[in-house]
Amino acid sequence: MGTNKDGEKINEMLTRGVEEVFVLKHLEEALLSGKKLRVKYGIDPTGPSIHLGRASTLRKVKAFQDAGHQIVLVVGDFTARIGDPSDKLEKRPMLSREKVEENTREYEALLGKILDLNHVEIRLNSEWLSNLRFDEVADLAESFSVQQMSARRNFKDRMERGEEISLREFLYPLMQGYDSFAVRADVEIGGFDQLFNLQAGRAVQKHYGQPEQDIITTEMLPGTDGRKMSTSWKNVININDEPNDMFGKIMSLDDKLINNYFILCTDLSSPDIENIIKKHSNPRDQKMILGKEIVALYHNKEAGDAAEAVFIKTFQKKEMPDNTKEFIAPAESFLSDVLIDGGIVPSKSEWKRLVEGGAVHDVLNKTVIKDLRATLNNKPLSLKIGKKVFVKIIPE
């Protein structure tokens, strides 16, 4: 059995940023016994980036790696072509083999920012899923009933709206569950939105007479707009964002999200986070520390310090008032669209009047914006509109 210190470390692994553990007692006993567990994490390469929401779950995987357990990374090169319906309100399109292979190549360098890939067992699920015969798929399908699938929340909601659900979507959790059987997983870690798929692993393992994996689901990280962080909603901070962009997006977060980001996105201890919040009462100062910590994790300390300096130079030393409105927008957005969508300018005609009247000032460059079709041009902007309206716009 382990020491008290081991117990504290295990408690941190099972509680910090964790939504649910199933089965808690069984997993606690396995960890305290000192057994080396096979910890599965599955990732579908549906895009060329990894955002902080997904990275926060990967950091939980890293905690298990640091504790000496064997990480089994299942790259869903097969399942990514099918499409995960989790938390989706409409059918996902099937990706081409070429697109999945392109995304898969991008992932390894990004995963190496978090995990020690030299000690990770990396498996492609096409290794087993592409070889299943139809009779074997039929046997696998015995793991679930139609009623179980139909009761899944997003399927149920879509059926109530009379929307189509493809049988392909019913197959996805079966395939992810089969992954757990194929790699003989003891534990699987995933976001809370993956709970149905993670439980599928237990059902499939049981169907084939294998011990059922324990499950850890992590808290969902809110995106920059307060909703779940999702590439589909363009509210993400990617771990391969440039340091200045990453820092700027963090500084634009709603103040109520600061604690979530400290817990889910940094390696600071809980006491250290509490001390930062107590010592720095101004949310802006808290976000400065948060921004530097996150940039340092995915770049380096020097990049974090430099990004802070650029932000201060760009925004704080230009006498921007505390009531400045902040927005994140696509890198090549028209300023008129950002300001109208954000409710700063009521209409195109008012934008035209302001620009032609010389009332829109680029505070950083000390210039007047004269082009009605001016764009963000992939750089942060501090604007003064008229005498009283101040706006910061960060490119995403």
C-alpha positions in Angstrom: 0.0 0.0 0.0 1.2 3.6 -0.6 2.1 6.3 1.8 0.0 9.3 2.9 1.8 11.4 0.3 0.8 8.8 -2.4 -2.7 9.1 -1.1 -2.7 12.9 -1.5 -1.4 12.6 -5.0 -4.0 10.0 -5.9 -6.7 12.2 -4.4 -5.5 15.1 -6.6 -5.6 12.9 -9.7 -9.2 11.8 -8.9 -10.6 15.2 -7.9 -9.0 18.2 -9.6 -10.9 19.1 -12.7 -12.8 15.9 -12.5 -16.6 15.6 -13.1 -17.1 12.0 -12.3 -15.2 8.7 -11.6 -16.7 5.4 -12.3 -16.0 3.1 -10.4 -14.3 5.3 -7.8 -13.6 2.7 -5.1 -12.3 0.2 -7.5 -9.9 2.7 -9.2 -8.7 4.1 -5.8 -7.8 0.6 -4.6 -6.0 -0.2 -7.9 -4.0 3.1 -7.6 -3.1 2.6 -4.0 -2.0 -1.0 -4.7 0.8 0.3 -6.9 -0.4 -1.6 -9.9 0.7 -0.2 -13.3 -2.5 0.6 -15.1 -3.2 0.8 -18.8 -4.7 4.2 -19.2 -6.5 4.8 -22.5 -7.1 8.2 -24.1 -8.8 8.3 -27.5 -8.5 11.3 -29.9 -10.1 11.6 -33.3 -7.9 13.8 -35.7 -10.9 15.8 -36.9 -8.9 19.0 -37.2 -5.2 20.1 -37.3 -5.2 21.7 -33.9 -5.7 20.9 -30.2 -7.6 23.4 -28.1 -7.2 24.1 -24.4 -10.4 22.2 -23.6 -9.0 19.0 -25.1 -5.6 19.8 -23.6 -7.1 20.0 -20.1 -8.2 16.4 -20.4 -4.7 15.5 -21.8 -3.2 17.1 -18.7 -5.1 14.6 -16.6 -3.7 11.8 -18.7 -0.2 13.3 -18.1 -0.8 13.2 -14.3 -1.3 9.4 -14.7 1.8 9.2 -16.9 3.8 11.1 -14.3 2.6 8.6 -11.7 4.1 5.8 -13.7 1.1 4.3 -15.5 1.2 3.2 -19.1 -0.6 5.6 -21.4 -2.3 4.1 -24.4 -3.1 6.8 -27.0 -5.7 5.6 -29.5 -5.6 7.8 -32.5 -9.0 7.4 -34.2 -7.9 7.4 -37.8 -10.8 5.1 -38.6 -13.5 6.6 -36.3 -12.6 10.2 -37.4 -13.9 9.2 -40.8 -17.2 8.1 -39.3 -17.8 11.1 -37.0 -18.5 11.3 -33.3 -22.1 12.4 -32.6 -21.3 13.3 -29.0 -22.9 16.6 -28.0 -23.8 17.3 -31.6 -27.3 18.5 -32.5 -26.9 17.5 -36.1 -25.3 14.8 -38.2 -21.5 15.2 -38.6 -20.1 14.9 -42.1 -17.8 12.0 -42.9 -14.1 13.0 -43.4 -12.0 11.7 -46.3 -9.1 9.3 -45.6 -6.7 12.0 -47.0 -8.0 14.7 -44.6 -7.8 12.3 -41.6 -4.2 11.3 -42.5 -3.2 15.0 -42.9 -4.7 15.8 -39.5 -3.0 12.8 -37.8 0.4 13.9 -38.9 -0.2 17.3 -37.3 -1.3 15.8 -34.0 1.9 14.1 -32.9 3.9 17.3 -32.5 1.0 18.9 -30.6 0.6 15.9 -28.3 4.3 16.1 -27.6 3.7 19.4 -26.0 1.8 17.6 -23.2 2.8 14.0 -23.0 6.2 12.2 -23.1 5.6 10.4 -26.4 8.7 8.3 -25.9 6.8 6.4 -23.2 3.3 6.4 -24.8 1.9 3.4 -26.6 0.4 4.9 -29.7 -2.2 2.8 -31.6 -4.3 3.6 -34.7 -7.8 2.2 -34.4 -7.8 1.3 -38.1 -5.5 -1.5 -37.0 -8.5 -3.5 -35.7 -11.7 -1.7 -36.9 -10.8 -1.9 -40.6 -10.4 -5.7 -40.3 -13.7 -6.5 -38.7 -16.0 -8.8 -40.8 -19.7 -8.0 -41.0 -20.6 -11.0 -38.8 -18.1 -9.6 -36.2 -19.8 -6.2 -36.4 -23.2 -7.9 -35.9 -21.8 -9.6 -32.8 -20.4 -6.3 -31.5 -23.8 -4.7 -32.0 -25.2 -7.1 -29.4 -23.5 -5.0 -26.8 -26.2 -2.3 -27.0 -30.0 -2.2 -27.5 -31.8 0.2 -29.8 -33.5 1.6 -26.6 -30.1 2.4 -25.0 -29.0 4.3 -28.2 -32.3 6.1 -28.5 -32.2 7.3 -24.9 -28.9 9.1 -25.5 -29.7 12.8 -25.0 -28.6 14.3 -28.3 -30.2 11.4 -30.3 -33.4 11.8 -28.2 -33.5 15.6 -28.8 -33.0 15.1 -32.6 -35.7 12.5 -32.8 -38.1 14.7 -31.0 -37.5 17.4 -33.6 -38.1 14.9 -36.3 -34.5 15.1 -37.6 -32.7 12.3 -39.3 -30.2 10.1 -37.4 -28.0 7.8 -39.4 -27.3 4.2 -38.3 -23.7 5.2 -38.9 -24.0 7.4 -35.8 -25.2 4.5 -33.7 -22.1 2.6 -34.7 -19.7 5.2 -33.4 -19.9 4.3 -29.6 -19.6 0.6 -30.5 -16.4 1.4 -32.3 -15.0 3.5 -29.5 -16.0 0.8 -27.0 -14.2 -1.8 -29.2 -11.1 0.3 -28.9 -11.1 -0.3 -25.1 -11.4 -4.0 -25.7 -8.6 -4.0 -28.3 -6.1 -2.3 -26.1 -7.2 -4.0 -22.8 -7.8 -0.7 -21.1 -7.9 -0.6 -17.3 -8.9 3.1 -17.2 -10.3 5.5 -19.8 -10.1 9.3 -19.5 -12.3 11.7 -21.4 -14.3 14.9 -21.3 -17.7 14.7 -19.6 -19.4 15.0 -23.0 -17.8 11.6 -23.9 -19.5 9.7 -21.0 -21.8 7.6 -23.2 -18.8 6.5 -25.4 -16.6 5.8 -22.4 -19.4 3.6 -20.8 -19.6 1.8 -24.2 -16.1 0.6 -23.5 -17.3 -1.1 -20.3 -20.3 -2.6 -22.2 -18.1 -4.0 -25.0 -15.4 -5.3 -22.6 -18.1 -7.1 -20.6 -19.6 -8.5 -23.8 -16.3 -10.1 -24.7 -15.5 -11.3 -21.1 -12.8 -8.7 -20.4 -12.6 -6.8 -17.0 -14.5 -3.5 -17.3 -12.4 -0.4 -17.4 -12.8 2.4 -14.8 -13.8 5.8 -16.2 -12.7 9.4 -15.4 -14.6 12.2 -17.0 -13.1 15.7 -16.7 -14.9 19.0 -16.4 -15.7 20.8 -19.6 -13.7 24.0 -20.2 -15.8 27.0 -21.3 -14.7 28.6 -24.5 -14.0 32.3 -25.0 -17.7 33.0 -25.3 -18.7 31.0 -22.2 -20.1 28.0 -24.1 -18.3 24.7 -24.3 -15.0 25.2 -26.1 -15.5 23.8 -29.6 -13.8 24.3 -32.9 -17.2 24.2 -34.5 -18.2 27.3 -32.5 -14.9 29.2 -33.2 -14.5 30.0 -29.5 -11.2 28.1 -29.0 -7.7 28.8 -27.8 -5.4 26.4 -29.5 -2.2 25.2 -27.9 -0.3 26.0 -31.2 -1.6 29.6 -31.3 1.1 32.2 -31.4 2.1 33.4 -27.9 0.7 36.9 -28.4 -2.6 35.6 -29.8 -2.9 33.1 -27.0 -2.2 35.7 -24.3 -4.6 38.2 -25.9 -7.4 35.6 -26.0 -6.9 34.8 -22.3 -6.9 38.5 -21.4 -10.3 38.8 -23.1 -11.9 36.0 -21.1 -14.9 36.8 -18.9 -13.7 37.3 -15.3 -15.9 34.5 -14.0 -13.9 32.0 -16.0 -10.6 32.8 -14.4 -10.7 30.1 -11.7 -11.8 27.5 -14.2 -8.8 28.2 -16.4 -6.3 28.2 -13.5 -7.6 24.7 -12.4 -8.1 23.1 -15.8 -5.3 24.7 -17.9 -2.3 25.1 -15.6 -0.1 22.9 -13.4 -0.2 25.3 -10.5 -1.2 23.7 -7.2 -4.5 24.5 -5.6 -2.9 26.4 -2.8 -0.9 28.5 -5.3 -4.0 29.3 -7.2 -5.8 30.4 -4.1 -2.9 32.6 -3.1 -2.9 34.3 -6.5 -6.6 35.0 -6.3 -6.2 36.4 -2.8 -3.1 38.5 -3.5 -4.4 40.0 -6.8 -7.9 41.2 -6.4 -8.0 42.8 -9.8 -9.2 40.2 -12.4 -6.9 41.9 -15.0 -3.9 41.1 -12.9 -5.1 37.5 -12.3 -5.5 37.0 -16.1 -2.0 38.4 -16.6 -0.6 35.6 -14.4 -2.9 33.1 -16.0 -1.8 34.1 -19.5 1.9 33.8 -18.7 1.4 30.4 -17.2 -0.5 29.0 -20.1 1.8 30.5 -22.8 4.8 29.1 -20.8 3.3 25.6 -20.8 2.9 25.4 -24.6 5.9 27.6 -25.6 8.3 28.7 -22.9 8.6 31.1 -20.0 10.4 33.7 -22.1 7.5 33.6 -24.6 5.0 34.2 -21.7 7.0 37.2 -20.5 7.3 38.6 -24.0 3.6 38.2 -24.6 2.8 40.0 -21.4 5.1 42.9 -22.4 3.5 43.1 -25.9 0.0 43.2 -24.3 0.9 45.9 -21.9 2.5 48.0 -24.6 -0.5 47.5 -26.9 -3.3 47.9 -24.5 -2.4 49.2 -21.1 0.0 52.0 -21.8 -2.4 53.7 -24.2 -4.7 54.9 -21.4 -7.6 52.6 -22.4 -10.3 53.0 -19.7 -11.6 50.1 -17.5 -15.0 50.1 -19.3 -13.3 49.2 -22.7 -15.3 46.6 -24.6 -13.3 43.5 -25.6 -14.0 41.2 -28.6 -12.4 38.2 -30.3 -13.0 38.0 -34.0 -11.7 36.1 -37.0 -8.3 37.3 -38.1 -9.4 39.0 -41.4 -12.8 40.4 -40.2 -14.0 43.7 -41.4 -14.0 46.2 -38.5 -17.5 47.3 -39.4 -18.8 43.8 -39.0 -17.2 43.2 -35.7 -18.5 46.5 -34.3 -22.0 46.1 -35.7 -22.3 42.5 -34.5 -20.9 43.6 -31.1 -23.5 46.3 -30.7 -20.9 49.1 -30.7 -22.1 50.6 -34.0 -25.8 50.3 -34.8 -25.6 50.1 -38.6 -23.5 50.3 -41.8 -24.7 53.9 -42.4 -23.5 54.9 -38.9 -20.2 53.3 -39.5 -19.8 55.3 -42.7 -20.7 58.5 -40.9 -18.1 57.8 -38.1 -15.3 56.9 -40.5 -16.0 59.8 -42.9 -16.1 62.1 -39.9 -12.7 61.0 -38.6 -14.2 59.6 -35.4 -12.5 56.1 -35.5 -9.0 56.2 -34.0 -6.4 53.4 -33.9 -5.0 54.1 -30.4 -1.9 52.1 -30.7 -0.7 53.6 -34.0 -2.1 57.0 -33.3 -3.9 57.1 -36.6 -7.4 57.7 -37.9 -9.1 54.9 -39.7 -10.4 56.2 -43.1 -11.1 53.0 -45.0 -14.8 51.8 -44.7 -13.6 48.3 -45.5 -10.7 48.2 -43.0 -10.0 44.8 -41.6 -8.5 43.4 -38.4 -5.6 42.1 -40.6 -4.6 39.5 -38.1 -3.4 41.9 -35.4 -4.9 43.2 -32.1 -6.5 46.6 -32.3 -7.3 49.3 -29.7 -10.0 51.6 -31.0 -11.4 54.9 -29.8 -14.8 55.7 -31.4 -16.0 59.2 -30.9 -15.1 60.7 -27.5 -16.3 58.0 -25.1 -16.3 54.5 -26.7 -13.2 52.3 -26.4 -12.8 48.9 -28.0 -10.2 46.1 -28.0 -10.3 43.5 -30.7 -8.2 40.3 -30.6 -7.8 38.2 -33.7 -8.6 34.5 -33.2 
